[in-house]
Amino acid sequence: MADGFDFSEMEEFTRQLMDLAVQRMPRESKKFLRDEGNKLKKDTKAKAKQKVKKDKGIYQKSIKRGKVYKFNGNQLSIRTYSNAPHAHLIEHGHRIIGKDGSEHGFKQGEHVFEDSVREFHDKFISDVEDFVDEMLEQGLR
């Protein structure tokens, strides 16, 4: 189970600035993405706590932020994922099977990652704009 985000959803000028930032300021770009990944992880954990009613916490504790990696050539990306073995069942739904093997219905998926990414999108775009403004103020050294 993983969802992430990358810079492909921005307009062309901002994308060119981000590519320049990745080349000239790789440390700051990676730190920015790690911070954004942590924010997405926090929002995803809150959404999971709201939607998944079990109190054992195994699913909530398994939500993690990945490392920054290169995606499609030069674009940096990061992902938020769950390493719980039952995460895909919670996310996408599953059949309900009785002890005797009979099917009792279908449990609809909670779509925790999809909803949290959708809600986080606007915050991410505004943070990217702030990061670009900060880069321009520093003059890209």
C-alpha positions as CSV (number, residue, x, y, z in Angstrom):
1,M,0.0,0.0,0.0
2,A,1.6,3.2,-1.1
3,D,0.7,6.6,-2.3
4,G,3.0,9.4,-2.9
5,F,3.4,12.6,-4.8
6,D,5.8,14.1,-7.2
7,F,6.4,17.4,-9.0
8,S,4.5,16.5,-12.2
9,E,1.3,18.2,-11.1
10,M,2.7,21.7,-11.2
11,E,2.8,24.2,-14.0
12,E,5.8,24.3,-16.4
13,F,7.6,27.3,-14.9
14,T,7.5,25.9,-11.4
15,R,8.6,22.5,-12.7
16,Q,11.6,24.1,-14.4
17,L,12.5,25.9,-11.1
18,M,12.2,22.7,-9.2
19,D,14.5,20.9,-11.6
20,L,17.0,23.7,-11.2
21,A,16.6,23.5,-7.4
22,V,17.3,19.7,-7.5
23,Q,20.4,20.3,-9.5
24,R,21.8,23.3,-7.5
25,M,20.3,22.7,-4.1
26,P,19.9,18.9,-3.8
27,R,20.2,18.9,0.0
28,E,17.5,21.5,0.5
29,S,15.2,19.8,-2.1
30,K,15.5,16.4,-0.4
31,K,14.9,18.0,3.0
32,F,11.8,19.7,1.7
33,L,10.4,16.4,0.3
34,R,11.2,14.6,3.6
35,D,9.3,17.2,5.5
36,E,6.4,17.0,3.1
37,G,6.4,13.2,3.4
38,N,6.3,13.5,7.2
39,K,3.3,15.8,6.9
40,L,1.5,13.4,4.6
41,K,2.4,10.5,7.0
42,K,0.9,12.4,9.9
43,D,-2.3,13.2,7.9
44,T,-2.5,9.5,6.8
45,K,-2.2,8.3,10.3
46,A,-4.9,10.6,11.5
47,K,-7.2,9.5,8.6
48,A,-6.5,5.8,9.5
49,K,-7.3,6.4,13.1
50,Q,-10.6,8.1,12.1
51,K,-11.7,5.4,9.6
52,V,-10.3,2.1,11.0
53,K,-12.0,1.4,14.3
54,K,-9.8,-1.3,15.6
55,D,-7.7,-0.2,18.6
56,K,-4.9,-2.7,18.3
57,G,-2.9,-0.1,16.4
58,I,-0.9,-2.5,14.2
59,Y,-2.2,-0.8,11.0
60,Q,-1.7,2.7,12.3
61,K,1.9,1.9,13.5
62,S,2.8,0.4,10.1
63,I,2.3,3.7,8.2
64,K,5.7,5.0,7.3
65,R,7.4,7.6,5.1
66,G,9.8,6.3,2.5
67,K,13.1,7.7,1.3
68,V,13.5,10.3,-1.4
69,Y,14.2,8.7,-4.8
70,K,14.5,9.8,-8.4
71,F,11.3,9.2,-10.4
72,N,11.2,9.4,-14.2
73,G,14.7,10.6,-14.7
74,N,15.5,13.7,-12.7
75,Q,12.3,14.2,-10.7
76,L,12.6,13.6,-7.0
77,S,9.7,11.8,-5.3
78,I,8.8,10.3,-1.9
79,R,6.1,7.9,-0.8
80,T,4.0,7.1,2.2
81,Y,3.2,3.5,2.7
82,S,2.0,0.8,5.1
83,N,4.0,-2.4,5.6
84,A,1.2,-4.2,7.4
85,P,0.3,-7.5,5.8
86,H,-3.4,-6.6,5.8
87,A,-3.1,-3.0,4.6
88,H,-4.3,-3.8,1.1
89,L,-7.4,-5.4,2.5
90,I,-8.3,-2.3,4.5
91,E,-7.5,0.0,1.6
92,H,-9.3,-1.8,-1.2
93,G,-11.8,-4.1,0.6
94,H,-12.1,-7.8,0.8
95,R,-14.5,-10.7,0.9
96,I,-15.8,-11.8,4.3
97,I,-15.3,-15.6,4.6
98,G,-16.7,-17.7,7.4
99,K,-14.8,-20.5,9.2
100,D,-16.5,-23.1,7.0
101,G,-15.4,-21.3,3.8
102,S,-18.7,-19.8,2.9
103,E,-18.8,-16.2,1.7
104,H,-20.8,-13.8,3.8
105,G,-20.4,-10.6,1.9
106,F,-17.9,-7.9,0.9
107,K,-16.3,-5.3,3.1
108,Q,-15.8,-2.1,1.2
109,G,-12.3,-0.5,1.3
110,E,-11.7,2.5,3.5
111,H,-9.3,4.2,0.9
112,V,-7.2,5.8,3.7
113,F,-4.3,6.6,1.5
114,E,-6.3,7.9,-1.5
115,D,-8.4,10.2,0.8
116,S,-5.3,11.6,2.7
117,V,-3.5,12.3,-0.6
118,R,-6.5,14.1,-2.0
119,E,-6.8,16.2,1.1
120,F,-3.1,16.9,1.3
121,H,-2.8,18.0,-2.3
122,D,-3.7,21.7,-1.7
123,K,-1.3,22.0,1.2
124,F,1.4,20.4,-0.8
125,I,1.0,22.9,-3.7
126,S,1.1,25.9,-1.3
127,D,4.2,24.5,0.4
128,V,5.9,24.0,-3.0
129,E,5.1,27.6,-3.9
130,D,6.6,28.8,-0.6
131,F,9.7,26.6,-1.3
132,V,10.1,28.2,-4.8
133,D,9.7,31.7,-3.3
134,E,12.4,30.8,-0.7
135,M,14.7,29.5,-3.4
136,L,14.3,32.7,-5.4
137,E,15.1,34.8,-2.4
138,Q,18.3,32.8,-1.8
139,G,19.1,33.3,-5.5
140,L,19.7,29.6,-6.1
141,R,23.3,30.2,-5.0
